[in-house]
Amino acid sequence: MLNVFERWYKRKFSDPDSMMLLLLLLISSLLLAVWGGILMPVLVAAVIAYLLDWPVVQLCRFGLSRGYTTVLVLFGFISVSILTLVGLVPVVVQQSINLIKEMPQIWEKGQVWLLTLPDTYPDLVQLTQIQDVLDGINERVVGLAELLLSASFSSLGGFGALLIYMILVPLMVFFMVKDKEMLVSNISSLLPSERRLIKQVGTEMNLQIANYIRGKVIEIVIVGTVSTVTFAFMDLRYALLLGVLVGFSVLIPYIGAAVVTIPVAIVALFQWGLTPDFWYLMVAYGIIQALDGNALVPILFSEAVSLHPVYIIIAVLFFGGLWGFWGVFFAIPLATLVKAVGNAWSSPKELATET
């Protein structure tokens, strides 16, 4: 057994470049695990910088200086963000409050419907089973309400952190975009000389992450806008709130679409019941999801490395459990990183001879 492990170790890590790549991954993971919370503003700024780098590059082709285009693009981004917050967030918050106020009525109506099941299907459902299910759900609802209440009080302390984000993040974004070449050169100078595989993986991941962030933001905007317009056209209540939820659900492939279907179906069922309007809405929602998965995603992520759905779901669960929202957001790029590292380690000697 030890001989097998020794042969595997020599095959994978006999190349110094492989060891340097492994060491860099371990140090990076340790830094994120220990100081991830402190470095979060830097990570947020890096994400926004990836997003804004493309329009800056396009404007520079017209002969404009990078500093001037960076100021222009960043000002436009901040302006759009402020307009979105002022115009969108208050409506979403108000609809969320109204929906929360109506949740007792929705739950009461749902309990009445559940209690009719034993009479409708006496051979399949018993009244005691329904009562047990309702008691368990009621206990969970009470616990969830207490959790939300405590979270609302604890979130008040995050107001100072929000102010820090509003000041530091735009400054870091400006310098990351404006001095991109200099920063990349400085980081490269810190890397060891045995960095062939590091450069190979870094080049691939730089392209993948940039394409993924831009594509995912565009997908959120398109899916959210189309869903909101569709819901509003069909006169569904809380159309903007549900449209925003559908838009952000694309952050979690497969799982997000399944989860966000629940509130859409509940609101539609409470509003219309099992009527043709309910089924028309669900068909329209299904068409939106089908077009997103089969048309929009292949167009936006045509350059992305293909990953099996099982690997994507595992990546979402694993990295989401480690780093929360940002772990979910970067689940696919991180899974691609794992794949790129595996490819780099697969045959280091052959790669060395090619370069």
Secondary structure as UniProt FT lines:
FT   HELIX           2..13
FT   HELIX           16..60
FT   TURN            61..63
FT   HELIX           66..87
FT   HELIX           89..115
FT   HELIX           117..120
FT   TURN            122..124
FT   HELIX           127..154
FT   HELIX           155..158
FT   HELIX           159..178
FT   HELIX           180..190
FT   HELIX           196..233
FT   TURN            234..235
FT   TURN            237..238
FT   HELIX           239..249
FT   TURN            250..251
FT   TURN            253..254
FT   HELIX           255..272
FT   HELIX           276..291
FT   HELIX           292..296
FT   HELIX           297..300
FT   TURN            301..303
FT   HELIX           309..329
FT   HELIX           331..346
FT   HELIX           348..354
//
